């Protein structure tokens, strides 16, 4: 195994001397060569991280094989992959530039599964590796629709998954913001950036730098405000992504429509529907958990008032 990884490392490192931002510009000028250059950079980064692991899992091997196969693919295949991202759209032309076009909840299935990562979609890359300073949920009487991650001004912020840039501009309280649309219908939002490194219509790969961290818009210090949305409706990133281990909890998630919006959970988890009289403490006891463990499972930092019918992950 180690020998195979070392061989891959030698193959991919040869000739790679360009910074990621250069590769991004290169894509705009020569899509095929740029696409493969960014893929090489992504593969080298992956190999570096794999070499630090004590045990390599099937998921890491799948990820390495995916990006290696992209490099080995023909010119025609590369163009097809790149063009598919460039042409990606889930909204009408009129809605493309709207910050968050929303599809009516009653038009969505009551429950459905969504694949986050595989050999066809790409693999998750943490947008930045700082400490989470604010979770999804109610904060100061208002709904905080994403999570905040600490960073320094100028730190690179990278795409979580392969996708297309739908929005890249300065927008009110979000400051400099990038919104990416992904092939599975999800969108990811990156706000308060100091500088934008992409423009609308650009195809980007997981791990590619899309902006530099900052403190623009309504912000009280340098941080990244990161959101995940489906058809305009926010879901809790902390419920499906680990921001300490920098991975997805499970490659497939289940989305359930509720009166208050969309709830998302890893598809291998169990959920509890909140009944009248339930509290965080009572639910935790029922499933043999501490309140702290229950909160961590649901990606929240502090308890808030539970609503009847709300879904809580319990394993």
PyMOL commands that set and color helices and strands:
alter all, ss='L'
color gray80, all
select helices_A, chain A and resi 2-13+20-29+31-51+58-72+75-86+93-95+105-107+172-174+237-240+280-286+291-297
alter helices_A, ss='H'
color red, helices_A
select strands_A, chain A and resi 111-115+132-134+137-139+142-144+147-150+156-158+163-171+175-181+186-193+195-196+203-204+209-212+223-230+233-235+241-242+247-248+252-258+261-266+271-273+311-313
alter strands_A, ss='S'
color yellow, strands_A
deselect
rebuild
show_as cartoon
